[in-house]
């Protein structure tokens, strides 16, 4: 077998380019200072925000929410007038208040299930408590306020006056200011009285094709919920109307339907069961992760190519290449490699310089061996090697030829 091929010379250790610079240790220590301060400020601000938001529910008409869509201002005014407000989340609790003859404010803008509507209608018939509906849809009107139908909506902000058309409805207000689509709770709904409505049914604050306020018996329908919100309660006579509708008795049940109500139409999802601080916490974690990735990418700096010296023993290179050729059954490639290496070594021993042809090498080998030119050309030329046995025989013959030349 021929001698192993010499290994490639180890690559010299490369040094960084003249244009690349590395920060000094002192710079690396001072650089993250402002980043740490920024992360601490973000953590403190996020914690304060979560704690502040966790103290109340931030939803439409939430009694304890100080946000524009909340109703904390109105609840505080009612409390100063001696009205105790109780927040209700389930239809069963609201039904219990109605059966006891106590007034209930119902935010029906989100829609109620048939089971909830049937329970509230039955409780209202049994107890006769006052019921104030905020922007109810057609299903809620049929169940809780027969004789009142929706006729449209008021989308633009405007001032609507009573104009003496309220009849038996005592609103204590002459003008309502509605926010329209620009408000926190959106546009307002308009209603009309049908022919089969009770005799005492009346409407008030007419605008367009209907009225913002309609009443039939112990049920009052208000089509503009933003009148009760923190953003809208201070406009025109909105506060007077709210106190007239909700402050006549010493108690008030403030019913806000909840997805967790057993009678709700939709089954509560996993998100509905999460605490209210889960959303801000998830956003905070996402922001911290993004900031951490940005800081890490900036701290590493630009990429500097530094090829390292690699030293591999020649026999490992030979064995590795031989295994690759064997696994690929590349006999012709192996034979070509053996013949090329042997021809290069033989040419060096015979003093052939530069490029040389097979004929020149055969002519130079003639005086130093007993083999005929045809045998040398077959041994060193591109003759096919179809089997492993012939490949082994070729390697043995090449080795013998080199030994003959060495003698």
Helices and strands as residue ranges (DSSP letters): H 25-31, H 33-54, H 72-80, E 84-88, H 91-99, E 104-107, H 114-127, E 131-134, H 138-144, E 148-154, E 158-161, E 175-178, G 180-182, E 188-193, E 202-207, E 210-216, E 219-222, G 225-228, H 238-246, E 251-256, H 270-273, H 277-300, H 314-327, H 331-350, H 358-366, H 373-380, H 388-406
